[in-house]
Amino acid sequence: MWQWFHKLGSPKWFFGIATRFMPWLLILGLGLLAAGIVWGLAFAPKDYLQGNSYRIIFIHVPTAFIAQSAYIMMAVAAVVTLVWRMKLADVFVKAVAPVGLVLTFLSLFTGAVWGKPTWGTWWIWDARLTSMLILLFLYGGVIALDRAINDEKSAARAVAVLVLVGVVNIPIIKYSVEWWNTLHQPATFKLTEKPSMPAEMWVPLVLSILGLYLLFGWLACLRMQTEILQREQRTKWVREMITAGRS
Protein backbone atom coordinates (compact mmCIF):
# COMPACT_ATOMS: atom_id res chain seq x y z
CA MET A 1 0.00 0.00 0.00
CA TRP A 2 2.78 2.41 0.90
CA GLN A 3 4.58 1.61 -2.35
CA TRP A 4 1.43 2.58 -4.24
CA PHE A 5 1.10 5.75 -2.14
CA HIS A 6 4.63 6.88 -2.97
CA LYS A 7 4.16 5.89 -6.61
CA LEU A 8 1.13 8.14 -6.74
CA GLY A 9 3.41 11.02 -5.81
CA SER A 10 5.51 10.54 -8.94
CA PRO A 11 4.75 13.23 -11.55
CA LYS A 12 5.80 10.90 -14.38
CA TRP A 13 3.56 8.04 -13.17
CA PHE A 14 0.59 10.35 -12.62
CA PHE A 15 1.02 11.95 -16.05
CA GLY A 16 0.78 8.56 -17.74
CA ILE A 17 -2.21 7.37 -15.68
CA ALA A 18 -4.06 10.64 -16.17
CA THR A 19 -3.54 10.48 -19.93
CA ARG A 20 -5.28 7.10 -20.02
CA PHE A 21 -8.31 8.07 -17.96
CA MET A 22 -8.91 11.66 -19.09
CA PRO A 23 -10.81 10.80 -22.32
CA TRP A 24 -13.21 8.60 -20.33
CA LEU A 25 -13.70 11.30 -17.71
CA LEU A 26 -14.49 13.84 -20.42
CA ILE A 27 -16.87 11.64 -22.44
CA LEU A 28 -18.78 10.24 -19.45
CA GLY A 29 -18.84 13.62 -17.72
CA LEU A 30 -20.28 15.45 -20.72
CA GLY A 31 -22.81 12.68 -21.32
CA LEU A 32 -24.10 12.52 -17.75
CA LEU A 33 -24.14 16.30 -17.31
CA ALA A 34 -25.99 16.83 -20.59
CA ALA A 35 -28.50 14.09 -19.74
CA GLY A 36 -29.12 15.50 -16.27
CA ILE A 37 -29.53 19.11 -17.39
CA VAL A 38 -31.73 18.32 -20.42
CA TRP A 39 -33.89 15.99 -18.33
CA GLY A 40 -34.14 18.50 -15.51
CA LEU A 41 -34.82 21.57 -17.64
CA ALA A 42 -37.08 20.04 -20.27
CA PHE A 43 -38.79 16.95 -18.86
CA ALA A 44 -38.85 17.12 -15.04
CA PRO A 45 -42.24 18.21 -13.63
CA LYS A 46 -42.88 21.65 -12.20
CA ASP A 47 -42.47 22.21 -8.50
CA TYR A 48 -45.84 22.65 -6.77
CA LEU A 49 -44.63 25.81 -5.00
CA GLN A 50 -41.87 27.34 -7.14
CA GLY A 51 -43.08 26.33 -10.58
CA ASN A 52 -40.35 26.34 -13.21
CA SER A 53 -37.98 28.62 -11.29
CA TYR A 54 -36.70 25.66 -9.26
CA ARG A 55 -35.07 24.18 -12.40
CA ILE A 56 -31.91 26.20 -11.74
CA ILE A 57 -31.29 23.58 -9.05
CA PHE A 58 -29.85 21.29 -11.73
CA ILE A 59 -26.96 23.75 -12.15
CA HIS A 60 -26.85 25.38 -8.72
CA VAL A 61 -26.63 22.26 -6.56
CA PRO A 62 -23.88 20.49 -8.57
CA THR A 63 -21.67 23.59 -8.64
CA ALA A 64 -22.17 24.26 -4.92
CA PHE A 65 -21.63 20.60 -4.02
CA ILE A 66 -18.41 20.21 -5.98
CA ALA A 67 -17.06 23.63 -4.98
CA GLN A 68 -17.11 22.44 -1.37
CA SER A 69 -15.83 18.96 -2.22
CA ALA A 70 -12.92 20.45 -4.16
CA TYR A 71 -11.84 22.47 -1.11
CA ILE A 72 -11.95 19.36 1.07
CA MET A 73 -9.75 17.58 -1.49
CA MET A 74 -7.36 20.54 -1.38
CA ALA A 75 -7.24 20.28 2.42
CA VAL A 76 -6.28 16.58 2.18
CA ALA A 77 -3.60 17.48 -0.37
CA ALA A 78 -2.38 20.25 1.95
CA VAL A 79 -1.86 17.70 4.75
CA VAL A 80 0.10 15.49 2.33
CA THR A 81 2.18 18.51 1.31
CA LEU A 82 3.07 19.42 4.90
CA VAL A 83 3.58 15.88 6.23
CA TRP A 84 5.02 13.90 3.32
CA ARG A 85 6.17 16.85 1.17
CA MET A 86 4.90 15.28 -2.06
CA LYS A 87 5.19 17.68 -4.97
CA LEU A 88 2.13 16.23 -6.67
CA ALA A 89 -0.08 17.25 -3.74
CA ASP A 90 1.01 20.87 -4.16
CA VAL A 91 0.43 20.55 -7.90
CA PHE A 92 -3.14 19.41 -7.17
CA VAL A 93 -3.86 22.39 -4.92
CA LYS A 94 -2.48 24.85 -7.45
CA ALA A 95 -4.40 23.23 -10.32
CA VAL A 96 -7.74 22.89 -8.54
CA ALA A 97 -7.97 26.30 -6.81
CA PRO A 98 -9.00 28.23 -9.97
CA VAL A 99 -11.55 25.53 -10.82
CA GLY A 100 -13.01 25.77 -7.32
CA LEU A 101 -13.12 29.56 -7.64
CA VAL A 102 -15.19 29.34 -10.84
CA LEU A 103 -17.52 26.70 -9.38
CA THR A 104 -18.11 28.79 -6.26
CA PHE A 105 -18.85 31.86 -8.36
CA LEU A 106 -21.32 29.88 -10.49
CA SER A 107 -22.96 28.59 -7.32
CA LEU A 108 -23.39 32.11 -5.96
CA PHE A 109 -24.60 33.46 -9.31
CA THR A 110 -27.17 30.71 -9.89
CA GLY A 111 -28.25 31.01 -6.27
CA ALA A 112 -28.89 34.72 -6.83
CA VAL A 113 -30.90 33.97 -9.97
CA TRP A 114 -32.93 31.43 -8.01
CA GLY A 115 -33.28 33.71 -5.01
CA LYS A 116 -34.89 36.59 -6.93
CA PRO A 117 -38.20 34.83 -7.71
CA THR A 118 -38.11 32.78 -4.50
CA TRP A 119 -37.07 35.34 -1.88
CA GLY A 120 -37.74 38.55 -3.83
CA THR A 121 -34.09 39.62 -3.74
CA TRP A 122 -30.85 38.78 -5.52
CA TRP A 123 -28.78 38.72 -2.35
CA ILE A 124 -29.24 38.62 1.39
CA TRP A 125 -26.64 38.18 4.12
CA ASP A 126 -27.96 34.74 4.88
CA ALA A 127 -25.60 32.38 6.76
CA ARG A 128 -25.35 29.92 3.84
CA LEU A 129 -24.78 32.65 1.25
CA THR A 130 -22.25 34.48 3.40
CA SER A 131 -20.23 31.34 4.14
CA MET A 132 -20.21 30.49 0.41
CA LEU A 133 -18.95 34.00 -0.30
CA ILE A 134 -16.15 33.38 2.22
CA LEU A 135 -15.32 30.19 0.31
CA LEU A 136 -14.97 32.30 -2.85
CA PHE A 137 -12.53 34.59 -1.01
CA LEU A 138 -10.60 31.59 0.30
CA TYR A 139 -10.12 30.23 -3.21
CA GLY A 140 -9.01 33.68 -4.35
CA GLY A 141 -6.64 33.96 -1.38
CA VAL A 142 -5.04 30.60 -2.18
CA ILE A 143 -4.42 31.67 -5.78
CA ALA A 144 -3.08 35.10 -4.77
CA LEU A 145 -0.78 33.69 -2.08
CA ASP A 146 0.68 31.10 -4.44
CA ARG A 147 1.45 33.78 -7.03
CA ALA A 148 2.87 36.20 -4.45
CA ILE A 149 5.67 33.86 -3.29
CA ASN A 150 8.39 33.12 -5.84
CA ASP A 151 10.02 30.20 -4.04
CA GLU A 152 8.11 27.03 -4.95
CA LYS A 153 8.62 25.20 -1.65
CA SER A 154 7.79 28.22 0.49
CA ALA A 155 4.68 28.90 -1.57
CA ALA A 156 3.55 25.28 -1.22
CA ARG A 157 3.86 25.37 2.58
CA ALA A 158 2.16 28.77 2.93
CA VAL A 159 -0.72 27.76 0.66
CA ALA A 160 -1.15 24.46 2.51
CA VAL A 161 -1.47 26.28 5.84
CA LEU A 162 -4.02 28.72 4.41
CA VAL A 163 -6.06 25.87 2.92
CA LEU A 164 -6.14 24.04 6.27
CA VAL A 165 -7.16 27.18 8.13
CA GLY A 166 -9.96 27.81 5.63
CA VAL A 167 -11.34 24.27 5.74
CA VAL A 168 -13.21 25.13 8.95
CA ASN A 169 -15.59 27.07 6.71
CA ILE A 170 -16.87 23.88 5.03
CA PRO A 171 -18.85 22.54 8.03
CA ILE A 172 -20.17 26.08 8.56
CA ILE A 173 -21.54 26.04 5.01
CA LYS A 174 -23.04 22.59 5.48
CA TYR A 175 -24.70 23.14 8.85
CA SER A 176 -25.50 26.86 8.55
CA VAL A 177 -29.16 26.15 7.77
CA GLU A 178 -29.41 24.10 10.98
CA TRP A 179 -27.36 26.33 13.29
CA TRP A 180 -29.03 29.62 12.34
CA ASN A 181 -32.43 30.81 11.21
CA THR A 182 -31.82 31.25 7.48
CA LEU A 183 -33.85 31.69 4.31
CA HIS A 184 -31.88 29.04 2.49
CA GLN A 185 -33.59 25.67 2.30
CA PRO A 186 -32.06 22.56 3.97
CA ALA A 187 -29.90 20.10 2.06
CA THR A 188 -31.60 18.52 -0.95
CA PHE A 189 -30.06 15.12 -0.21
CA LYS A 190 -29.32 13.42 3.09
CA LEU A 191 -27.72 9.99 3.33
CA THR A 192 -29.94 9.04 6.27
CA GLU A 193 -33.24 10.13 4.71
CA LYS A 194 -35.23 9.58 1.54
CA PRO A 195 -35.09 12.41 -1.02
CA SER A 196 -37.71 15.07 -0.40
CA MET A 197 -38.50 15.26 -4.13
CA PRO A 198 -39.87 12.66 -6.56
CA ALA A 199 -37.55 10.50 -8.66
CA GLU A 200 -38.38 12.55 -11.77
CA MET A 201 -36.54 15.43 -10.08
CA TRP A 202 -33.76 13.88 -8.04
CA VAL A 203 -32.53 11.39 -10.66
CA PRO A 204 -31.53 14.12 -13.18
CA LEU A 205 -30.01 16.07 -10.30
CA VAL A 206 -27.83 13.08 -9.38
CA LEU A 207 -26.82 12.69 -13.03
CA SER A 208 -25.82 16.36 -13.15
CA ILE A 209 -23.74 16.02 -9.98
CA LEU A 210 -21.97 12.88 -11.21
CA GLY A 211 -21.35 14.41 -14.63
CA LEU A 212 -19.88 17.60 -13.17
CA TYR A 213 -17.74 15.52 -10.80
CA LEU A 214 -16.25 13.65 -13.76
CA LEU A 215 -15.67 16.88 -15.67
CA PHE A 216 -14.03 18.34 -12.58
CA GLY A 217 -11.72 15.32 -12.50
CA TRP A 218 -10.89 15.75 -16.18
CA LEU A 219 -10.14 19.46 -15.79
CA ALA A 220 -8.10 18.87 -12.64
CA CYS A 221 -5.99 16.25 -14.44
CA LEU A 222 -5.54 18.55 -17.44
CA ARG A 223 -4.39 21.45 -15.29
CA MET A 224 -2.14 19.18 -13.24
CA GLN A 225 -0.51 17.86 -16.41
CA THR A 226 0.13 21.42 -17.55
CA GLU A 227 1.67 22.32 -14.19
CA ILE A 228 3.81 19.16 -14.20
CA LEU A 229 5.18 19.96 -17.66
CA GLN A 230 6.13 23.45 -16.49
CA ARG A 231 7.88 22.16 -13.36
CA GLU A 232 9.51 19.13 -14.94
CA GLN A 233 10.43 20.65 -18.31
CA ARG A 234 14.15 20.05 -17.74
CA THR A 235 13.80 16.41 -16.75
CA LYS A 236 14.73 13.61 -19.12
CA TRP A 237 11.27 12.02 -19.33
CA VAL A 238 9.60 15.30 -20.33
CA ARG A 239 12.22 16.02 -23.00
CA GLU A 240 11.82 12.50 -24.38
CA MET A 241 8.04 12.84 -24.44
CA ILE A 242 8.23 16.16 -26.27
CA THR A 243 10.71 14.74 -28.76
CA ALA A 244 8.49 11.70 -29.37
CA GLY A 245 5.48 13.95 -29.90
CA ARG A 246 7.28 15.98 -32.55
CA SER A 247 8.51 12.95 -34.46
C-alpha positions as CSV (number, residue, x, y, z in Angstrom):
1,M,0.0,0.0,0.0
2,W,2.8,2.4,0.9
3,Q,4.6,1.6,-2.3
4,W,1.4,2.6,-4.2
5,F,1.1,5.7,-2.1
6,H,4.6,6.9,-3.0
7,K,4.2,5.9,-6.6
8,L,1.1,8.1,-6.7
9,G,3.4,11.0,-5.8
10,S,5.5,10.5,-8.9
11,P,4.7,13.2,-11.6
12,K,5.8,10.9,-14.4
13,W,3.6,8.0,-13.2
14,F,0.6,10.4,-12.6
15,F,1.0,11.9,-16.0
16,G,0.8,8.6,-17.7
17,I,-2.2,7.4,-15.7
18,A,-4.1,10.6,-16.2
19,T,-3.5,10.5,-19.9
20,R,-5.3,7.1,-20.0
21,F,-8.3,8.1,-18.0
22,M,-8.9,11.7,-19.1
23,P,-10.8,10.8,-22.3
24,W,-13.2,8.6,-20.3
25,L,-13.7,11.3,-17.7
26,L,-14.5,13.8,-20.4
27,I,-16.9,11.6,-22.4
28,L,-18.8,10.2,-19.5
29,G,-18.8,13.6,-17.7
30,L,-20.3,15.5,-20.7
31,G,-22.8,12.7,-21.3
32,L,-24.1,12.5,-17.8
33,L,-24.1,16.3,-17.3
34,A,-26.0,16.8,-20.6
35,A,-28.5,14.1,-19.7
36,G,-29.1,15.5,-16.3
37,I,-29.5,19.1,-17.4
38,V,-31.7,18.3,-20.4
39,W,-33.9,16.0,-18.3
40,G,-34.1,18.5,-15.5
41,L,-34.8,21.6,-17.6
42,A,-37.1,20.0,-20.3
43,F,-38.8,16.9,-18.9
44,A,-38.8,17.1,-15.0
45,P,-42.2,18.2,-13.6
46,K,-42.9,21.7,-12.2
47,D,-42.5,22.2,-8.5
48,Y,-45.8,22.7,-6.8
49,L,-44.6,25.8,-5.0
50,Q,-41.9,27.3,-7.1
51,G,-43.1,26.3,-10.6
52,N,-40.3,26.3,-13.2
53,S,-38.0,28.6,-11.3
54,Y,-36.7,25.7,-9.3
55,R,-35.1,24.2,-12.4
56,I,-31.9,26.2,-11.7
57,I,-31.3,23.6,-9.0
58,F,-29.8,21.3,-11.7
59,I,-27.0,23.7,-12.1
60,H,-26.9,25.4,-8.7
61,V,-26.6,22.3,-6.6
62,P,-23.9,20.5,-8.6
63,T,-21.7,23.6,-8.6
64,A,-22.2,24.3,-4.9
65,F,-21.6,20.6,-4.0
66,I,-18.4,20.2,-6.0
67,A,-17.1,23.6,-5.0
68,Q,-17.1,22.4,-1.4
69,S,-15.8,19.0,-2.2
70,A,-12.9,20.5,-4.2
71,Y,-11.8,22.5,-1.1
72,I,-12.0,19.4,1.1
73,M,-9.8,17.6,-1.5
74,M,-7.4,20.5,-1.4
75,A,-7.2,20.3,2.4
76,V,-6.3,16.6,2.2
77,A,-3.6,17.5,-0.4
78,A,-2.4,20.2,1.9
79,V,-1.9,17.7,4.7
80,V,0.1,15.5,2.3
81,T,2.2,18.5,1.3
82,L,3.1,19.4,4.9
83,V,3.6,15.9,6.2
84,W,5.0,13.9,3.3
85,R,6.2,16.9,1.2
86,M,4.9,15.3,-2.1
87,K,5.2,17.7,-5.0
88,L,2.1,16.2,-6.7
89,A,-0.1,17.3,-3.7
90,D,1.0,20.9,-4.2
91,V,0.4,20.6,-7.9
92,F,-3.1,19.4,-7.2
93,V,-3.9,22.4,-4.9
94,K,-2.5,24.9,-7.4
95,A,-4.4,23.2,-10.3
96,V,-7.7,22.9,-8.5
97,A,-8.0,26.3,-6.8
98,P,-9.0,28.2,-10.0
99,V,-11.6,25.5,-10.8
100,G,-13.0,25.8,-7.3
101,L,-13.1,29.6,-7.6
102,V,-15.2,29.3,-10.8
103,L,-17.5,26.7,-9.4
104,T,-18.1,28.8,-6.3
105,F,-18.9,31.9,-8.4
106,L,-21.3,29.9,-10.5
107,S,-23.0,28.6,-7.3
108,L,-23.4,32.1,-6.0
109,F,-24.6,33.5,-9.3
110,T,-27.2,30.7,-9.9
111,G,-28.3,31.0,-6.3
112,A,-28.9,34.7,-6.8
113,V,-30.9,34.0,-10.0
114,W,-32.9,31.4,-8.0
115,G,-33.3,33.7,-5.0
116,K,-34.9,36.6,-6.9
117,P,-38.2,34.8,-7.7
118,T,-38.1,32.8,-4.5
119,W,-37.1,35.3,-1.9
120,G,-37.7,38.6,-3.8
121,T,-34.1,39.6,-3.7
122,W,-30.9,38.8,-5.5
123,W,-28.8,38.7,-2.3
124,I,-29.2,38.6,1.4
125,W,-26.6,38.2,4.1
126,D,-28.0,34.7,4.9
127,A,-25.6,32.4,6.8
128,R,-25.4,29.9,3.8
129,L,-24.8,32.6,1.2
130,T,-22.2,34.5,3.4
131,S,-20.2,31.3,4.1
132,M,-20.2,30.5,0.4
133,L,-18.9,34.0,-0.3
134,I,-16.2,33.4,2.2
135,L,-15.3,30.2,0.3
136,L,-15.0,32.3,-2.9
137,F,-12.5,34.6,-1.0
138,L,-10.6,31.6,0.3
139,Y,-10.1,30.2,-3.2
140,G,-9.0,33.7,-4.3
141,G,-6.6,34.0,-1.4
142,V,-5.0,30.6,-2.2
143,I,-4.4,31.7,-5.8
144,A,-3.1,35.1,-4.8
145,L,-0.8,33.7,-2.1
146,D,0.7,31.1,-4.4
147,R,1.5,33.8,-7.0
148,A,2.9,36.2,-4.5
149,I,5.7,33.9,-3.3
150,N,8.4,33.1,-5.8
151,D,10.0,30.2,-4.0
152,E,8.1,27.0,-5.0
153,K,8.6,25.2,-1.7
154,S,7.8,28.2,0.5
155,A,4.7,28.9,-1.6
156,A,3.5,25.3,-1.2
157,R,3.9,25.4,2.6
158,A,2.2,28.8,2.9
159,V,-0.7,27.8,0.7
160,A,-1.1,24.5,2.5
161,V,-1.5,26.3,5.8
162,L,-4.0,28.7,4.4
163,V,-6.1,25.9,2.9
164,L,-6.1,24.0,6.3
165,V,-7.2,27.2,8.1
166,G,-10.0,27.8,5.6
167,V,-11.3,24.3,5.7
168,V,-13.2,25.1,9.0
169,N,-15.6,27.1,6.7
170,I,-16.9,23.9,5.0
171,P,-18.9,22.5,8.0
172,I,-20.2,26.1,8.6
173,I,-21.5,26.0,5.0
174,K,-23.0,22.6,5.5
175,Y,-24.7,23.1,8.8
176,S,-25.5,26.9,8.6
177,V,-29.2,26.1,7.8
178,E,-29.4,24.1,11.0
179,W,-27.4,26.3,13.3
180,W,-29.0,29.6,12.3
181,N,-32.4,30.8,11.2
182,T,-31.8,31.2,7.5
183,L,-33.8,31.7,4.3
184,H,-31.9,29.0,2.5
185,Q,-33.6,25.7,2.3
186,P,-32.1,22.6,4.0
187,A,-29.9,20.1,2.1
188,T,-31.6,18.5,-1.0
189,F,-30.1,15.1,-0.2
190,K,-29.3,13.4,3.1
191,L,-27.7,10.0,3.3
192,T,-29.9,9.0,6.3
193,E,-33.2,10.1,4.7
194,K,-35.2,9.6,1.5
195,P,-35.1,12.4,-1.0
196,S,-37.7,15.1,-0.4
197,M,-38.5,15.3,-4.1
198,P,-39.9,12.7,-6.6
199,A,-37.5,10.5,-8.7
200,E,-38.4,12.5,-11.8
201,M,-36.5,15.4,-10.1
202,W,-33.8,13.9,-8.0
203,V,-32.5,11.4,-10.7
204,P,-31.5,14.1,-13.2
205,L,-30.0,16.1,-10.3
206,V,-27.8,13.1,-9.4
207,L,-26.8,12.7,-13.0
208,S,-25.8,16.4,-13.1
209,I,-23.7,16.0,-10.0
210,L,-22.0,12.9,-11.2
211,G,-21.4,14.4,-14.6
212,L,-19.9,17.6,-13.2
213,Y,-17.7,15.5,-10.8
214,L,-16.2,13.7,-13.8
215,L,-15.7,16.9,-15.7
216,F,-14.0,18.3,-12.6
217,G,-11.7,15.3,-12.5
218,W,-10.9,15.8,-16.2
219,L,-10.1,19.5,-15.8
220,A,-8.1,18.9,-12.6
221,C,-6.0,16.2,-14.4
222,L,-5.5,18.5,-17.4
223,R,-4.4,21.4,-15.3
224,M,-2.1,19.2,-13.2
225,Q,-0.5,17.9,-16.4
226,T,0.1,21.4,-17.6
227,E,1.7,22.3,-14.2
228,I,3.8,19.2,-14.2
229,L,5.2,20.0,-17.7
230,Q,6.1,23.4,-16.5
231,R,7.9,22.2,-13.4
232,E,9.5,19.1,-14.9
233,Q,10.4,20.6,-18.3
234,R,14.1,20.1,-17.7
235,T,13.8,16.4,-16.8
236,K,14.7,13.6,-19.1
237,W,11.3,12.0,-19.3
238,V,9.6,15.3,-20.3
239,R,12.2,16.0,-23.0
240,E,11.8,12.5,-24.4
241,M,8.0,12.8,-24.4
242,I,8.2,16.2,-26.3
243,T,10.7,14.7,-28.8
244,A,8.5,11.7,-29.4
245,G,5.5,13.9,-29.9
246,R,7.3,16.0,-32.5
247,S,8.5,13.0,-34.5
